[in-house]
Amino acid sequence: MNADKSFTARRGEKWKTSISDIKKGEIRVRGYDIAELMEKLTFSQVIFLILKGELPNSKESKMMEAILVSSIDHGATPPSSLATRTVISGGNPLNAAVAGGVLTIGDSHGGAIEQCAKIFQETVKKGEDLDSLASELVSDCSAKKKRIPGYGHRLHETDPRTVELFKLAEELGFSGKHLKLAQVIEKKLEETSGKKLPLNVDGAIAAVVSDMGFDWKLGKGFFIISRVPGLIAHAYEELTREKPMRKLGNTDFEYDGPKPRKIP
Ligand SMILES: CC(C)(COP(=O)(O)OP(=O)(O)OC[C@H]1O[C@@H](n2cnc3c(N)ncnc32)[C@H](O)[C@@H]1OP(=O)(O)O)[C@@H](O)C(=O)NCCC(=O)NCCS
């Protein structure tokens, strides 16, 4: 039984929500009238509002916009686009295809934002000496043969999205402790492993949203919001351009299981 006073759904009480208030002929999001939001704000500003509870200032608006644009698509081969295309190619509706794509978002694809932001936020709380904290983290992960989420990329040696996000974060005043920690870890990881494991877009978003004051538990949300338009475009293109159930993904496999045999 949860004894926390903030846990509102206690027996006999109405459960509470602070997101939207809906009455006949009236829709308010975080207290603001929907018509006014439609007239005065952009989509990414309202996303900031609904996630954080307050309106963004002009710097937060610009940073949020860039974060959401950064992950809109990364080609037809990441797990989410491939899954979306596979599901629609099998003769299923668009919503099922997009849901299939979203389900692939995990610790290795897109979902790394959550785990990475958790590491940054917990590490920054431990103290001021980011250099020692980063060394400790990298040695610990290396000893346990654990990958650090947010680092490494199959294609990019330097992720162009990270470069742009960090440039904007610097200009807009979001280059705080989390961002600095992200950079120190990148350097230590290269020194320890001898490999170039660049801070990828997930790691960059993790650092910037942490410096913007977002809870790491929202991490996957930023990637989902950003990538869904891309997945819809993949589903639509697959449906309208390709024949059903075409060969998708890597079909060049070799069987190495048991030789043909009979049940005794
Ligand atoms: C993104 C990723 C899957 C790309 O992998 P890849 O380029 O195909 O690299 P590999 O899986 O072949 O790994 C190559 C080596 O680098 C190491 N490595 C890769 N990413 C690492 C990381 N984040 N931390 C520590 N070591 C890492 C691997 O352990 C491997 O070491 P080994 O050669 O000693 O076995 C990988 O870097 C990763 O898992 N990163 C963490 C998850 C993440 O950030 N995902 C978001 C991607 S945008």
The ligand as an SDF file (V2000), in Angstrom:
LIG
                    3D

 48 50  0  0  0  0  0  0  0  0999 V2000
   24.8310    2.2690  -31.3590 C   0  0  0  0  0  0  0  0  0  0  0  0
   25.5740    0.9420  -31.3470 C   0  0  0  0  0  0  0  0  0  0  0  0
   24.5570   -0.2230  -31.3780 C   0  0  0  0  0  0  0  0  0  0  0  0
   26.4720    0.8850  -32.5840 C   0  0  0  0  0  0  0  0  0  0  0  0
   27.2040   -0.2560  -32.5120 O   0  0  0  0  0  0  0  0  0  0  0  0
   28.3440   -0.6590  -33.5800 P   0  0  0  0  0  0  0  0  0  0  0  0
   28.9580    0.5390  -34.1710 O   0  0  0  0  0  0  0  0  0  0  0  0
   27.7360   -1.6570  -34.4910 O   0  0  0  0  0  0  0  0  0  0  0  0
   29.4260   -1.2630  -32.6870 O   0  0  0  0  0  0  0  0  0  0  0  0
   29.5650   -2.7490  -32.1500 P   0  0  0  0  0  0  0  0  0  0  0  0
   28.2880   -3.2140  -31.5200 O   0  0  0  0  0  0  0  0  0  0  0  0
   30.1250   -3.6100  -33.2430 O   0  0  0  0  0  0  0  0  0  0  0  0
   30.6790   -2.5170  -31.0420 O   0  0  0  0  0  0  0  0  0  0  0  0
   32.0240   -2.2600  -31.3610 C   0  0  0  0  0  0  0  0  0  0  0  0
   32.8310   -2.2350  -30.0730 C   0  0  0  0  0  0  0  0  0  0  0  0
   32.5970   -0.9890  -29.4120 O   0  0  0  0  0  0  0  0  0  0  0  0
   32.0700   -1.2100  -28.1050 C   0  0  0  0  0  0  0  0  0  0  0  0
   31.0170   -0.2420  -27.8510 N   0  0  0  0  0  0  0  0  0  0  0  0
   30.0680    0.1770  -28.7300 C   0  0  0  0  0  0  0  0  0  0  0  0
   29.2600    1.0720  -28.1430 N   0  0  0  0  0  0  0  0  0  0  0  0
   29.7250    1.2140  -26.8800 C   0  0  0  0  0  0  0  0  0  0  0  0
   29.3000    2.0070  -25.7880 C   0  0  0  0  0  0  0  0  0  0  0  0
   28.2350    2.7970  -25.8890 N   0  0  0  0  0  0  0  0  0  0  0  0
   29.9780    1.9350  -24.6310 N   0  0  0  0  0  0  0  0  0  0  0  0
   31.0600    1.1250  -24.5130 C   0  0  0  0  0  0  0  0  0  0  0  0
   31.5070    0.3480  -25.5230 N   0  0  0  0  0  0  0  0  0  0  0  0
   30.8450    0.3900  -26.6860 C   0  0  0  0  0  0  0  0  0  0  0  0
   31.4970   -2.6370  -28.1580 C   0  0  0  0  0  0  0  0  0  0  0  0
   31.4620   -3.2460  -26.8830 O   0  0  0  0  0  0  0  0  0  0  0  0
   32.4600   -3.3210  -29.0870 C   0  0  0  0  0  0  0  0  0  0  0  0
   33.6100   -3.6640  -28.3510 O   0  0  0  0  0  0  0  0  0  0  0  0
   34.4640   -4.9860  -28.7220 P   0  0  0  0  0  0  0  0  0  0  0  0
   34.9430   -4.7560  -30.1360 O   0  0  0  0  0  0  0  0  0  0  0  0
   35.5630   -4.9850  -27.7080 O   0  0  0  0  0  0  0  0  0  0  0  0
   33.5150   -6.1350  -28.6030 O   0  0  0  0  0  0  0  0  0  0  0  0
   26.4620    0.8260  -30.0780 C   0  0  0  0  0  0  0  0  0  0  0  0
   27.4540    1.8270  -30.1100 O   0  0  0  0  0  0  0  0  0  0  0  0
   25.6680    0.8860  -28.7880 C   0  0  0  0  0  0  0  0  0  0  0  0
   25.1340   -0.1570  -28.3470 O   0  0  0  0  0  0  0  0  0  0  0  0
   25.5840    2.0850  -28.1530 N   0  0  0  0  0  0  0  0  0  0  0  0
   24.8390    2.2610  -26.9390 C   0  0  0  0  0  0  0  0  0  0  0  0
   23.3450    2.3900  -27.2290 C   0  0  0  0  0  0  0  0  0  0  0  0
   23.0180    3.6870  -27.9350 C   0  0  0  0  0  0  0  0  0  0  0  0
   23.5210    4.7520  -27.6200 O   0  0  0  0  0  0  0  0  0  0  0  0
   22.0990    3.6070  -28.8960 N   0  0  0  0  0  0  0  0  0  0  0  0
   21.6270    4.7720  -29.6520 C   0  0  0  0  0  0  0  0  0  0  0  0
   22.1130    4.7250  -31.0670 C   0  0  0  0  0  0  0  0  0  0  0  0
   21.7270    6.2110  -31.9430 S   0  0  0  0  0  0  0  0  0  0  0  0
  1  2  1  0
  2  3  1  0
  2  4  1  0
  2 36  1  0
  4  5  1  0
  5  6  1  0
  6  7  2  0
  6  8  1  0
  6  9  1  0
  9 10  1  0
 10 11  2  0
 10 12  1  0
 10 13  1  0
 13 14  1  0
 14 15  1  0
 15 16  1  0
 15 30  1  0
 16 17  1  0
 17 18  1  0
 17 28  1  0
 18 19  1  0
 18 27  1  0
 19 20  2  0
 20 21  1  0
 21 22  1  0
 21 27  2  0
 22 23  1  0
 22 24  2  0
 24 25  1  0
 25 26  2  0
 26 27  1  0
 28 29  1  0
 28 30  1  0
 30 31  1  0
 31 32  1  0
 32 33  2  0
 32 34  1  0
 32 35  1  0
 36 37  1  0
 36 38  1  0
 38 39  2  0
 38 40  1  0
 40 41  1  0
 41 42  1  0
 42 43  1  0
 43 44  2  0
 43 45  1  0
 45 46  1  0
 46 47  1  0
 47 48  1  0
M  END
$$$$
